[in-house]
Amino acid sequence: MVKPGHDGRQNGHHHKALEYADRALALDPKLVEAYLHKAAAAKALKKPDVVREVCHKLATIEPEKFRAGAEPGSLFRCRQSDNFRL
């Protein structure tokens, strides 16, 4: 059963978001925003392995690359103890 408003067309946007994030990361492998968009799209597409990969990559980036003052909740919490559920 398809949820109202989610008729499958959005999946194409999520696939494009993954593609664009990968292109951005090819240019700048430490672009935090691209990783966040990639993780959001992967989560929407039910790809937990990609989300985990993004979390591991983000953990290797120096803190200075993260923007101060980002809205709480707008960033993914990537902890090994978290249970990832789709």
C-alpha positions in Angstrom: 0.0 0.0 0.0 1.3 3.4 -0.9 1.0 6.3 1.6 -1.0 9.3 0.4 1.4 11.8 -1.2 4.1 9.1 -1.7 3.2 7.6 -5.1 6.8 6.6 -5.9 7.7 9.8 -7.9 9.8 11.0 -5.0 12.1 8.1 -5.2 13.5 9.6 -8.4 14.3 12.7 -6.5 16.1 10.7 -3.8 18.1 8.8 -6.4 19.1 12.2 -8.0 20.0 13.5 -4.6 22.4 10.6 -4.1 23.9 11.2 -7.5 24.4 14.9 -6.9 25.8 14.3 -3.4 28.4 11.9 -4.9 29.3 14.4 -7.5 29.8 17.1 -4.9 31.9 14.8 -2.8 34.1 13.9 -5.8 34.9 17.6 -5.9 35.2 18.1 -2.1 35.4 14.9 -0.1 35.0 16.9 3.2 31.8 18.7 2.2 29.6 18.0 5.2 26.4 19.2 3.7 26.8 16.7 0.8 27.2 13.9 3.2 24.0 15.0 5.1 22.0 15.1 1.9 23.4 11.8 0.9 22.4 10.2 4.2 18.9 11.7 4.1 18.3 10.4 0.5 19.7 7.0 1.4 17.4 6.8 4.5 14.4 7.7 2.3 15.4 5.0 -0.1 15.8 2.5 2.8 19.6 2.0 2.2 21.0 1.6 5.8 24.4 0.6 4.5 24.8 3.9 2.7 23.7 5.8 5.9 26.2 3.9 8.0 29.0 4.6 5.4 28.1 8.3 5.6 28.3 8.3 9.4 31.7 6.7 9.3 32.9 9.2 6.7 31.6 12.1 8.8 33.4 10.8 11.9 36.7 11.2 10.0 36.2 14.9 9.1 37.7 17.5 11.3 35.2 19.5 13.5 36.1 22.8 11.8 34.4 21.6 8.7 31.1 21.4 10.5 29.1 24.7 10.5 28.5 26.2 13.9 24.9 27.0 14.8 23.3 24.3 12.8 19.8 23.6 13.9 19.6 20.8 16.5 18.0 17.8 14.9 19.0 18.8 11.4 22.1 16.7 11.7 22.1 12.9 11.8 23.3 11.3 15.0 25.7 8.6 14.1 26.6 6.5 17.0 27.6 2.9 16.9 25.1 2.1 19.7 22.2 3.4 17.7 19.8 0.9 16.2 19.2 2.0 12.7 15.6 1.3 11.7 13.8 2.1 8.5 
